[in-house]
Amino acid sequence: MSARTSIFSGTAIICTTALGSGMFVLPIIFAQNSMMTVSLILAAYCLSMTIAALVMIEISIRFPTKGNIHSIASKALGRYGSFVSGIAFVIVFTFVIYSSICGLIELVKHLNNTSSSFTSAAIIITCLLSFIALSTGEISKLGYANATLWLILFTTSVYALFQYNHPEAANLENYKTLSFEQWSIIMPICQACFCFHAILPSIVKRYGYNKSRSTKSIFFAMPIIYATYLAWVFSVRETIPKSTLDQIIQNSQSTQGLISEIAQLHSPFFSSIITLLYFVAIFTSLTGISIAALDFTREKLALPESTKNNLLALSVMFFIPMIMYTYNSDGFIYGIQTSVIGSTVLAIILPTLIAIKSRRHIKNDFQPVNFLVIKAMLAFGVLSLLINISSQFADKDNNHLHIQINTCNPLAIINKAPNLNSNSCTNS
């Protein structure tokens, strides 16, 4: 994106990066909760992550660098900031790419047995065009393409879902209160659903550090993201009976089970559309984080921007995640939840620390967020980090969430399923 790029392009990149595979997990993790609870929790995360995004824009404009939070932290916080941000950045893009690879390859395997040539051809074309856009630096065109795909596939999928209204699905009752175990799942997933902040310095740089365009992109993108999540959860609830959602959780099927269940309700054409939406959700989120990862990798390798160097950086970025996939191919949800640990540092903790420190020395500057709110966001970031870390190491024998690099679906704890140690969960 250049400085002359329209706001639409930046908004499209933000939306399609945030609207990833987490959208398909939401109906499952909220299966026991009312739509009011869902809307309030998502609204709270939408608001908090909007504030975090504005803080990220503030420090990106205050410290114009090479387009990534690592460079900003190095400049603002010195050696300590460089070390912490570097580790966090590697965690984020390594596990996001790893999770995406797991999801995409499993989907392709499934499609080899069930999909039409139309679906397979569309996936191949999407991959090729996105790869060309990333390698040549045509990020603006990538934003337009991703947004167009999302708009067509999402509206068609929601329309198809509402054509099949299940009598048991519209009147869900007997909702349960949220337990600690559920919160330990819901918090990282919801945060991941609104997390795109690692790409903001890259977008601000390509906007020419324009304050108006940068902030407007956030204010346009966040309501779209929020409304999309609510529409998806509501449409799935109107289609899939609660008993079926419970069964998906009990059987540790997660998103693949949900997509398969939805696809069976409709004609082959609509099934292909919904399957394509699942693919595009994973893939556009992957290409979004790849924008920031490209800037970071080129900086570490001291490579100027060119098609050849972009290809080299892409190969470096995907090398470790591919090794991880060969070791364990069932890391889809694990990758999402682990990446949230790094994204909490990158999206909330480091930006707020940089903003607090730099505001003491720079007074008459762009400050879109109140100073007290920034301090509150820092506390929220630290709390989120502690909860996200604790959820990784909780003891499943005491009915807490236990996450390993295995095929066990951590969402099964929502119903405290008795078959957590069944054959559906195998340790690596």
FITOR-78759 format. One record per residue (C-alpha): x, z, y; residue in one letter. Coordinates in steps of 0.02 Angstrom, whole numbers, padded with zeros to 5 digits, always signed. Example, Ala and Ser with C-alpha at 12.3 -4.5 7.8 and 13.67 -1.06 7.14 Angstrom:
! residues 2
+00615+00390-00225A+00684+00357-00053S
This chain:
! residues 428
+00000+00000+00000M+00064-00042+00172S+00027+00043+00337A-00105-00091+00369R-00199-00054+00208T-00380-00006+00227S-00442+00169+00190I-00538+00098+00042F-00378+00063-00054S-00310+00240-00035G-00480+00313-00077T-00491+00203-00231A-00321+00260-00295I-00367+00443-00268I-00536+00427-00355C-00475+00329-00505T-00327+00447-00528T-00435+00603-00525A-00577+00527-00628L-00481+00529-00790G-00518+00580-00967S-00566+00756-00911G-00736+00686-00863M-00778+00661-01046F-00730+00841-01088V-00847+00917-00957L-01011+00898-01054P-00928+00987-01201I-00849+01134-01110I-01012+01161-01012F-01125+01139-01164A-01180+01322-01154Q-01210+01325-00966N-01350+01271-00848S-01332+01125-00728M-01336+01249-00584M-01184+01338-00656T-01097+01171-00684V-01131+01111-00506S-01071+01275-00428L-00910+01283-00528I-00869+01101-00494L-00912+01124-00308A-00793+01273-00297A-00652+01172-00374Y-00693+01021-00266C-00680+01128-00108L-00520+01217-00159S-00432+01057-00213M-00489+00971-00052T-00401+01108+00047I-00247+01087-00063A-00250+00899-00030A-00257+00925+00159L-00107+01043+00148V-00014+00912+00046M-00051+00781+00180I+00008+00901+00315E+00179+00928+00237I+00195+00744+00188S+00175+00695+00372I+00286+00838+00433R+00425+00791+00312F+00426+00601+00293P+00534+00569+00140T+00538+00453-00010K+00357+00481-00056G+00353+00628-00177N+00333+00816-00169I+00506+00841-00245H+00589+00761-00094S+00479+00862+00024I+00517+01027-00065A+00703+00988-00066S+00701+00958+00121K+00589+01106+00166A+00643+01239+00040L+00819+01187-00005G+00898+01202-00176R+00765+01321-00242Y+00624+01204-00194G+00716+01056-00268S+00739+01144-00436F+00561+01211-00452V+00477+01049-00394S+00587+00945-00508G+00540+01048-00662I+00356+01048-00614A+00356+00860-00581F+00435+00823-00750V+00306+00935-00837I+00162+00849-00748V+00203+00667-00777F+00278+00696-00950T+00123+00783-01018F-00002+00673-00924V+00082+00518-00994I+00093+00599-01167Y-00091+00646-01163S-00139+00472-01105S-00036+00389-01241I-00120+00498-01373C-00293+00457-01307G-00261+00272-01284L-00180+00242-01453I-00315+00339-01545E-00446+00237-01453L-00360+00074-01497V-00353+00127-01681K-00539+00164-01674H-00574-00003-01589L-00481-00100-01723N-00617-00049-01844N-00771-00048-01734T-00751-00148-01574S-00793-00325-01527S-00667-00454-01472S-00739-00434-01296F-00687-00250-01289T-00513-00283-01359S-00483-00429-01240A-00539-00327-01090A-00420-00186-01137I-00272-00304-01158I-00306-00389-00991I-00322-00221-00902T-00157-00160-00973C-00065-00318-00924L-00132-00323-00746L-00094-00140-00717S+00082-00159-00786F+00113-00307-00672I+00045-00212-00521A+00156-00061-00554L+00313-00162-00587S+00292-00274-00434T+00234-00136-00317G+00063-00213-00285E-00018-00041-00278I-00154-00092-00156S-00220-00227-00272K-00212-00102-00416L-00324+00015-00316G-00453-00120-00286Y-00451-00174-00469A-00469+00004-00535N-00611+00045-00416A-00704-00114-00463T-00686-00077-00648L-00745+00101-00624W-00896+00053-00520L-00957-00078-00643I-00925+00020-00803L-00985+00190-00740F-01149+00130-00665T-01186+00025-00819T-01145+00171-00935S-01254+00295-00840V-01396+00168-00835Y-01380+00144-01023A-01381+00332-01052L-01540+00357-00953F-01625+00222-01056Q-01611+00339-01204Y-01694+00503-01156N-01694+00630-01296H-01840+00754-01292P-01729+00901-01341E-01594+00862-01214A-01694+00877-01052A-01748+01057-01080N-01593+01154-01127L-01623+01340-01141E-01536+01498-01199N-01381+01474-01095Y-01240+01596-01121K-01140+01688-00989T-00960+01633-00969L-00837+01736-01071S-00651+01752-01037F-00616+01629-01177E-00729+01500-01096Q-00652+01529-00925W-00479+01503-00999S-00537+01330-01053I-00647+01285-00904I-00522+01330-00767M-00379+01215-00818P-00496+01072-00865I-00591+01082-00699C-00430+01094-00602Q-00363+00942-00694A-00524+00848-00653C-00491+00866-00466F-00302+00851-00473C-00220+00697-00399F-00108+00782-00272H+00058+00722-00342A+00017+00546-00283I-00030+00597-00105L+00147+00589-00031P+00162+00413-00102S-00005+00363-00025I+00036+00443+00143V+00202+00351+00145K+00117+00185+00110R-00008+00225+00248Y+00138+00234+00369G+00110+00423+00387Y-00054+00391+00476N-00149+00556+00494K-00321+00482+00515S-00314+00367+00364R-00238+00500+00254S-00370+00633+00292T-00516+00511+00288K-00465+00454+00115S-00480+00634+00055I-00649+00663+00137F-00716+00502+00063F-00641+00527-00110A-00688+00708-00150M-00879+00690-00135P-00869+00532-00241I-00770+00624-00375I-00889+00773-00372Y-01045+00665-00380A-00972+00562-00523T-00939+00717-00629Y-01113+00787-00598L-01195+00620-00638A-01098+00604-00800W-01134+00782-00860V-01318+00764-00816F-01338+00593-00899S-01253+00653-01059V-01367+00806-01063R-01517+00693-01045E-01456+00589-01192T-01370+00704-01317I-01466+00852-01391P-01385+01021-01366K-01376+01042-01555S-01271+00884-01566T-01152+00946-01430L-01135+01110-01525D-01098+01014-01684Q-00962+00913-01596I-00881+01075-01543I-00898+01153-01716Q-00818+01002-01798N-00674+00998-01672S-00715+00819-01629Q-00695+00838-01440S-00708+00680-01333T-00694+00555-01475Q-00844+00635-01558G-00944+00629-01397L-00902+00447-01363I-00943+00398-01542S-01109+00491-01531E-01156+00404-01368I-01101+00233-01430A-01215+00246-01582Q-01369+00262-01472L-01363+00089-01396H-01339-00094-01430S-01164-00160-01468P-01147-00221-01288F-01183-00052-01208F-01076+00034-01339S-00932-00079-01286S-00962-00037-01103I-00957+00151-01135I-00802+00132-01243T-00720+00030-01105L-00764+00165-00979L-00674+00293-01086Y-00521+00179-01094F-00523+00143-00907V-00541+00329-00868A-00381+00369-00964I-00288+00214-00908F-00325+00221-00721T-00278+00404-00717S-00115+00358-00803L-00077+00219-00679T-00116+00338-00535G+00012+00469-00588I+00133+00327-00626S+00138+00285-00440I+00210+00456-00398A+00318+00459-00554A+00393+00291-00507L+00446+00356-00336D+00518+00513-00414F+00611+00422-00554T+00685+00291-00437R+00746+00429-00322E+00829+00523-00465K+00911+00363-00528L+00957+00310-00350A+00869+00143-00372L+00802+00040-00226P+00625-00026-00245E+00619-00192-00337S+00530-00266-00487T+00683-00244-00598K+00708-00063-00546N+00523-00025-00565N+00531-00089-00744L+00684+00020-00777L+00598+00172-00703A+00441+00139-00807L+00544+00132-00967S+00627+00298-00923V+00458+00378-00882M+00379+00329-01047F+00528+00366-01160F+00506+00554-01187I+00314+00547-01200P+00330+00413-01334M+00452+00524-01430I+00326+00666-01416M+00190+00552-01482Y+00292+00505-01635T+00315+00691-01670Y+00131+00733-01645N-00005+00605-01609S-00145+00732-01581D-00093+00799-01412G-00232+00732-01302F-00311+00896-01243I-00149+00994-01262Y-00064+00872-01143G-00202+00892-01013I-00196+01081-01018Q-00006+01092-01014T+00008+00971-00869S-00105+01085-00766V+00033+01216-00765I+00150+01097-00675G+00013+01024-00565S-00034+01199-00505T+00143+01219-00440V+00149+01043-00365L-00028+01035-00295A-00055+01212-00233I+00091+01335-00237I+00235+01229-00168L+00133+01141-00032P+00062+01306+00033T+00235+01388+00032L+00307+01239+00126I+00163+01240+00252A+00181+01427+00283I+00369+01418+00307K+00370+01260+00414S+00228+01315+00529R+00335+01461+00588R+00461+01339+00659H+00349+01191+00706I+00203+01238+00817K+00119+01087+00897N+00098+00988+00739D-00036+00916+00626F-00122+01069+00550Q-00288+01025+00467P-00306+01193+00376V-00316+01368+00450N-00163+01476+00417F-00264+01614+00331L-00346+01486+00218V-00174+01424+00167I-00124+01601+00119K-00284+01618+00018A-00243+01453-00069M-00071+01519-00113L-00152+01671-00196A-00274+01556-00286F-00129+01449-00347G-00034+01599-00415V-00191+01665-00502L-00228+01494-00577S-00048+01479-00638L-00057+01648-00725L-00224+01607-00807I-00164+01435-00862N-00006+01508-00938I-00099+01651-01023S-00223+01528-01100S-00077+01441-01185Q-00019+01598-01274F-00180+01695-01308A-00206+01759-01484D-00339+01665-01583K-00351+01808-01709D-00427+01912-01569N-00552+01774-01525N-00442+01709-01383H-00391+01531-01354L-00238+01481-01452H-00160+01314-01409I-00027+01234-01516Q+00037+01058-01533I-00085+01021-01671N-00248+00935-01710T-00354+01090-01678C-00482+01066-01542N-00464+01216-01423P-00641+01187-01362L-00706+01254-01527A-00682+01430-01459I-00835+01401-01347I-00946+01438-01496N-00810+01544-01581K-00824+01424-01726A-00784+01500-01895P-00692+01345-01952N-00545+01357-01832L-00428+01373-01978N-00511+01239-02080S-00435+01073-02128N-00484+01003-01958S-00342+01107-01882C-00168+01069-01945T-00010+01139-01868N+00135+01028-01829S
